[in-house]
Amino acid sequence: MAADDRVLGDVGTRLVWENDRVRIWEMVLEPGARSAVHEHTLDYLLIPLAGDRIAVDVEPDTAGAYRESGEFPVPIGKATFVARGGIETARNSGAETYREILVELKD
């Protein structure tokens, strides 16, 4: 599928809260589940809450800091700042339910 034909989804599975400065999402993925392909148009904080392994499948036209797909252990409770620009799909490659909070920082 060409990038122009791609349908992008939300960066999380549920919008938790929003105001004029931040937007907070929750993402829950059961083992083997995938998120929608999504684009991070805002800088964000990622806070994993549960899970054992998570994979990121990066799109060829991503403009984010992470240019290659990979699989990682889940750093539960560790907040990570990520700059905007990534186009990707999250995939739960582990045996446990994955859960995260993602805080988008509006300009």
C-alpha positions in Angstrom: 0.0 0.0 0.0 1.4 3.4 -1.0 1.8 6.0 1.8 -0.8 8.2 0.1 -3.4 5.3 0.3 -2.6 4.5 4.0 -5.3 5.1 6.6 -3.8 6.3 9.9 -5.4 5.5 13.2 -5.0 7.0 16.7 -1.8 6.8 18.7 -3.7 5.0 21.5 -6.7 2.8 22.0 -8.5 5.3 24.2 -8.4 9.0 24.7 -8.2 9.6 28.4 -8.1 13.4 28.8 -7.3 16.5 26.8 -6.9 20.2 27.3 -5.2 23.0 25.3 -1.7 21.8 26.4 -1.8 18.0 26.5 -3.6 15.0 25.2 -3.4 11.7 27.2 -4.0 8.3 25.6 -4.0 4.8 27.0 -3.0 1.9 24.8 -3.8 -1.7 25.7 -2.7 -4.6 23.5 -3.3 -8.2 24.3 -0.5 -10.7 23.3 -0.2 -10.8 19.5 -2.4 -7.7 19.0 -1.3 -4.7 16.9 -2.2 -1.0 17.1 -3.4 0.9 14.1 -0.7 2.4 11.9 -0.3 5.9 13.3 1.7 9.0 13.0 3.1 11.0 15.9 2.4 14.6 15.0 3.3 15.9 18.5 6.2 15.3 20.8 5.2 12.9 23.6 6.0 11.1 26.8 5.6 7.3 26.8 5.0 5.6 30.1 4.7 1.7 29.9 2.6 0.3 32.8 2.4 -3.4 32.1 3.7 -6.0 29.7 6.9 -8.0 29.0 7.8 -7.4 25.3 6.7 -4.8 22.7 7.6 -4.4 19.1 7.5 -1.4 16.8 7.1 -1.8 13.1 8.3 1.4 11.5 6.9 2.6 8.2 9.4 3.4 5.4 8.5 7.1 5.3 8.8 7.7 9.0 10.4 11.0 10.0 10.9 10.0 13.7 14.1 9.3 15.6 13.6 5.5 15.3 14.2 4.4 11.7 14.3 0.6 12.1 11.7 -1.8 13.4 12.6 -3.7 16.6 11.4 -5.7 19.6 12.2 -4.6 23.2 11.6 -5.6 26.8 9.0 -3.3 28.4 10.6 -0.8 30.8 7.7 -0.6 33.2 7.3 2.8 34.9 10.1 4.5 32.9 9.0 7.7 31.2 10.6 8.3 27.8 10.5 11.5 25.8 10.0 10.9 22.0 10.1 13.6 19.4 7.3 13.8 16.8 7.5 12.4 13.3 7.3 8.6 13.8 4.9 6.6 11.6 4.6 3.1 13.0 2.6 0.2 14.4 3.0 -1.1 17.9 2.8 -4.9 18.3 2.6 -6.9 21.5 5.2 -9.5 21.0 5.1 -10.7 24.5 3.0 -13.2 26.6 1.4 -10.5 28.9 -1.1 -7.7 28.2 0.8 -4.5 27.3 -0.5 -1.2 28.7 0.9 2.3 28.4 0.0 5.9 28.9 1.1 8.3 26.2 1.1 12.1 26.9 1.1 14.2 23.8 2.6 17.7 24.3 0.7 20.3 22.2 2.6 23.3 20.8 
